[in-house]
Amino acid sequence: MSNNRPQKQLKKPVIKSKKDVWYKLDLSATVYPTLQRRDFSSVYRLSVKLKDNVDPALLQQALDLTLPRFPTYKVAIRKGLFWRYLEPNSRPGPFVQEDIKNPCMPMHFKSNNRYLIRVYYYGSRISLEAHHCLGDGTGGMCLLQTLTSVYLGLLGHKITPSGFVLKLDEDPDPGELEDAYMRYATAKVKPPRPSEKTYRIRGTKEPFYTLNIVDGVMSVSEVMKTARQYGATITEYLNAVLLYALLQKQTAEFHLKYKPVRIAMPVNLRRFFPSKTLRNFITMVYPSIDPRLGEYSFEEIVTQVHNFMRYYINEKFLCGDITTNAATKHNFLIRIVPLFLKDLVVRTFYTRVQDKNSSAGLTNMGALKVPEDMKPYIERFDIYMGQPFSSRTNCAIISFEDILTVNFASSIVESDVERYFFRKLVQDGIHVKIESNRSNQL
């Protein structure tokens, strides 16, 4: 690719900082490092596909210009006696790399010059991978879109910052750096968590570092039309399709008794509680179907999901959920327990209880918006929840203009759930284009 194109030189922003600045992990972030294993890290991926191929040298220049604007991403993680924390990272990097077949590989804290993000390129695609202790998908999308706008600016395209695209010449708003959970943990009651064990997918575990990707690309208008026919939103409809696929999978296997099928679904709390934070600000809800109550038609599944969403996803219930989560940080005895004991308790609880509370994960970032003058250069976005903690599949949904992508990621050989999922969409009249990093996925 020729490098003789006109390039605009941007001044590197000056962000006020001090050597002794450090950040406490936010409420959600305290859990993710605890679950770290040699073969697992809580890493997610966001990608943008441009209309033209990426120039890696310009992308590196754009990354160097962009990252100082995001001080909670230009960090390394450190261990204290009682808690982990993030400290500014002035080491060289991170450096853009050509993309790999198996994304979201474990991110060890001392590798990559201690950076907890990776930036990849392949053809016309730019991908950002971030450790979840830095922030959720909203924060990551701000970084990816700002990086993309700076890259396009270096190519000579004028992009006006708005929405997810931040201005490089402004110091971060203090609200971008806050742990918003602690501001809104104000409920007078702490609702209990679901504790009943759910159906778990039986599958053949893939070799270490192998992540199976299956993408379904479809029309937003087609999916919306179908969802409306069922009296549901796109999120409700796709949740119902995933529950349906999991029920089909359980029915096809031999079981002495059936178990509930439950989805772990993150909710972006910024929709209900005003916050500019670029860190984690999500909580989980668990739409479910219990086949022990009888056989469910797909229409009944959609109705169940629709009513669940209306009942649980509102400011009051979510405030109670935040308060339940925040109780541990407010507890004096827990605060003074050494970190290694905290890690042992959290890891044991997550492995034996929390991880068994859901059959699959599903997240929906919804319809993405970009600055108007950035639209002509973008084809689509993708999102991956990353490697599951245990043998199961994770599903992530994102849309841009009229392109909706459903991205599955799993660490097992079998792709039965993905097959049931996309077959149901096709049966409902939705045209789906399948892409995968495996030749025999579906």
N, C-alpha and C positions, 0 to 999 in steps of 0.2 A: 504494500500500500504506500502510495506516495506521501511524503511529508512536506510537499511544497505548497500546501494550502496556507492561506493567511491565518495567522494565529494572533490572538489578542493576549497581551501580557497583563496579568492581574497582580496587584500588589498583595503580598502575604499579609493577612490581617494581624493586628497587634491585639492580643487578648490579655487583659490584665490578670496576672496570676502571682502567687507567692509560692516559694519552695515548700512551705509547711502546709499548703492546702491539701486536705484529704477529705474523703466523703465516706460517711457511714453507708453500708449497704442498705437499700430500702427493704421494706418488710418482706416482699416476695424474694428479693435477691439473696436473703440470708439462707434460703433453703437450697438454691441451685448449686453452690460450691460443695455443700455437704453431700450431695448425690454424685459428685465427681468420682469416676472410676477410670482405670486404665483404658477401658473400651467404651466409655460413655462420658459425654459432656452435654450440658443443657445448651445446645447451639441451634439457632434458627437461621434460615436463609431468606433473603429478599432479593429479587432480580428484576431488572428492567431490560427489555429488549428494544433496542433502538432501530431506526430505519437503515443506518449505515454501520459498517464495521468499526470496531473500537480501535483507537490508536493507543497502545499500552503506555507509551512514553507520556502522552498528554494526560492519560488517566492517572498516572503516578503524580504528575504535577498538580492535577486537580485535587487528589487526595491530600497531598502535602499542604495545599492551601485551605482545604475544607476542615480537616480534623481539629485544628486548634479552636475552631468555633464551637466544638462539642467537647468541653473539658471532662465530662463524665464518661466519654468514650476513649479519650486519649489518656488512659490510665493503666496501671498494673494492680493486681489484687494482692493484698498482704494479709498476714495472719497476726492477730493480736492474742493476748491471753484470754480474753472473753469473747471477742467478735472479730470478724474479718472486716477489712476496709479497703477502699480504693485510693491510691495515691497517684499524682501526676506522673506520666511516663515521658521522659525526654530522650529515650533511646532512639536510634535510627529506626525508621519504619513507621507503620507497617508498609510492606512492599506489595504492589499488585502482582498477581500470579496468573498464569494461564490456567483455565478451569480444569477440574479433575472429574473423573467418572463418578466417584462416590462423594457427594457433598456432605457437609455437616460432620466431618470427621472430628473425633475428640480433640478438644482444645486444651492442651496442658498449660498450666499457669506459668511455667518457666520457659516455655518455647516461644518462638516468634518475637524475641526481644520483649517478652512479657505482655505483648499487646493481646487484647481479647476480641479483636475483630480481624477478619480477613477480607480482602477484596480480590475478586477474580474477574477475568474477561474471557470471552470466547465468541468469535464472530462479532455479532452486533449486540451481545449480551454483557451487561455489567452485573455482578452478583456481590452482595454484601453478606457475610456471615458474622454473627455477633453472639457472644456468650450472654445468656439470659440474665446474668447478674448485673449487666450494664443497663438493661432496659427492655421494654417489650417491643412489639412490632411497630407501634406508633413512633417511638423514639428512633428505631432503626430506619423506618421509612423517611423520617425527617433527614437523617444522615444520608440515605441513599439518594433521595431526590435533590438535596442540596449539592451533593457530590456530582450528580448528573448535570445539574444546571451550570456548575462551575466548569465541568468538562466541555459542555456545549459552548460556554462563554469563551473558552480557550480556542475553540474552532471558529470563533467570530460571530456566533449567534447571540443576540441580546436577549437575556432572560430576566424578566422582572420578578424579584422574589415575592412570593405570597404563599399562603397555606403551609405545606410541608417544606417549602424552599425558604430557608432562612438567609438573612443578610450577613455576609462575612465581616463587614466593617462595624458590626454592633457587638458590644459585650453581651454575653448570655444573660437573659432575664433570670433573676433569682428563682422565679417559679419553675424554670426549666430544670433546675437542679434539686428540687425539693422531694422529700419522701411524702407524697400526697396522702398516702394511707393514714398517717398519723394525724393529719389535719381533720380527716373526716370520720375517724373512729369514735363516734359520739353516741351510739345507740345505748340504751339502758338494759339491753338484753343481748346475750350471745347465743344465737341459734346453733343447734348441734349440726354436725356434718353427717352425710349419709355414711353408714357403716356396713351395710350388708354386702357380702361378696357378690360380684357380678360374673357373667359369662366371660371367659377368657379364650381368645383364639388359640387353637392348637395349630402349630406350624413348625416347620423345620428351620432352625436358626441358621442364618447365613454366617459365613466366615467373618472373622474380625474385620472391621472397617468397611463392610459391604452394606450399602443402603440402596434398596430398590425404590425407584421413582416411577410413578405412573401419573401422567398428566392428562386431563380431559379438557379440551378447549371447545367452547361453545358460545352461542349468542346470548347475550343478556336478555334481549327482548323475547327470545324463545323460552328461556327459563322463567322469566317473569310471567309470561302468558300462561304457562303450565301451572305455575304456583298459584296464580289467581283462580284458575279453574278449580283448585282444591280449597280455595278460600284462605290461602296462606301467603306469607312473605317468602322471598327467595331463601332466606336463612332457615325459616321453619320448614319449607319444602325439602331443602337439601339435608337438614337434620333428619327428617322423616325417612328420606331415601337411605341414609346411612344406617339408621336403626333397622329399617327393612332388610338391608343387606346383611347386617349382623344376625338378625333373626333367621334369615335364609341359611347362613353359614352354620348356626347352631343346630338348626333342624336337619341339615345334611349330615351331621356327625352323630355318632352314637353317644347318648347320654342316659344315665339311669334316671336323672331328673334335670329339668331345665332350670336355668338361672335367669335373673333379670338381665336385660341388655341396657347398658347405660353409657352415655357419651359425656366426656369431660369437655365442656365448652367455655373458653375464656370470654369474659365480657369486658369491653373497654369502659372503664369507670368514668372516663372523661365525658362520656355522653350524659352522665347524670350529676357529676360533681365537677364544677369548673376548675380546671387545672391546666397549666402549660407544661407540666413535667415531661421530660424526655426519658424518664426512668420508668420502672415498672409501675403500672397503675391499672391492674386487671384483677378480676376475681373469677372463680369458676362456678358454673351452674351445671346441673346434671340431668338433662332430659332423658327419660328412660321408658322402657316397655317391659312389663312382666308377663312372659308367656304362660306362667303358671295360672294366670287368671283366665286363660282361654286363648283361642286363636284370634289374632288381630288382622283385619283387612288393612290395606294400605291407607284407605280413607280414614279409618279409625286411628291409625298411627299419626297421620297428619293432624287430626283433631286433638289428639293427646298432646302433641308437641306444641301446637298453637295455644292451647289453654295453659300449658306449663309456662311458656314464655310470657304470656300476659300476667300470670300470677306471680312469678318470681323475679322477672327482670323489671324492677322499678326501684326508685330511690330508697324506699323504706327497707325492703328486704336486703338490698345491696349494702346499705349502711350497717345493718346488723351483721352481715357477713364480714365486712371490713373490721368491725369491732371484735368479732370472734378471732380473726387472724391477729389483730393487734394485741390481744390479751397477753400473749407470751412476752412481747417487748415491754409491757407495762409491769410484768410480774418481777418484783425485786429479787426473789430467790432464783429465778431463772437467769436473771441478768448477771448474778455473781457466780454462776456455775462456770467452770473453765470450759473453753471452747471444745476440747476433745470429748468431754462428756456430752455437751450439746450435740455434737456431730453424731455420736453414738446413738443417742435417743432419737434424733430426727431421722437418721438413716433407717433405724429399726422400725420406727412408726411408718415411714413412707413405704418401705418394702413389704411389711406385713399387713398394713391397713390401707393407706392412701392409694397406692398403686393398684390395689385390687378392687377399688371402688368404681372403676370404669372399664368398659370394653374397648373403647377407642377414643381418640381425641379429635375434635373438630374446631377449627377457628375460621372466622370469616372477617376479613378486614373491610369488606364492603366495597362500595364504588369509590375508587381513588380519583382525586382531582389533582391536576397539576396547573401551573400558570398557563394562560392561554397561548403565550408565545413559545411554550415548550411542547405543546401538543403535536405539532407537525413532525417532530423528530422521534416520537415514541410509538411503538407498536403495541406493547402489552407489558404487564407485570406478572410476576409469579411469587408465591410465598410457600415455604416449606417449614413445618414444625420441627423437622430434624429427626434424629434417631430416637425411637421410642425407648423408654427406660427398660421395658420388658417386651416380650414377644407379642406384638400387636401392630396395628397400623394407625398412622396419624393422617388426618385430612385437613387441608387448608384451602380456603377459597378467597379469591380476589378478583375484582373486575376493573376494567378501564375502558371507557367509551362503550362499545357494544361487544367487547370480548370478555368473557368470564372464564377463568381457569380454576379447575379443581385439581389440586396437587396432592397425591398420596405419597407417603414415605413409610417404608417398613423395613424391618431387619429379618424378615422370614421369607423363605422361598416362595410359598404359596401366595397367589394373588386372588383368592376366591372372593374376598370381600369387595375388592376393586371391581371384579367382573360382575358380581351381582349389582353393585352400585350403578355402573355405567349401562348395563343392560336395562335396568329400570328406567333410566333417563331416555334411552332410545325407545323403549316401549311406550313412553309418554309423548313421543313425537319430537324429542329434542335431538338435533344433529350434533354428534360428538366426534371430535378429532382426537385420537389417542397418540400420545408421545411417551417414550420411556427410555431409560438408560440401559434397559435389558431387551434382548431380541425376542424373548419368549414370555413376556410378562402377561399378556392376555390371550 
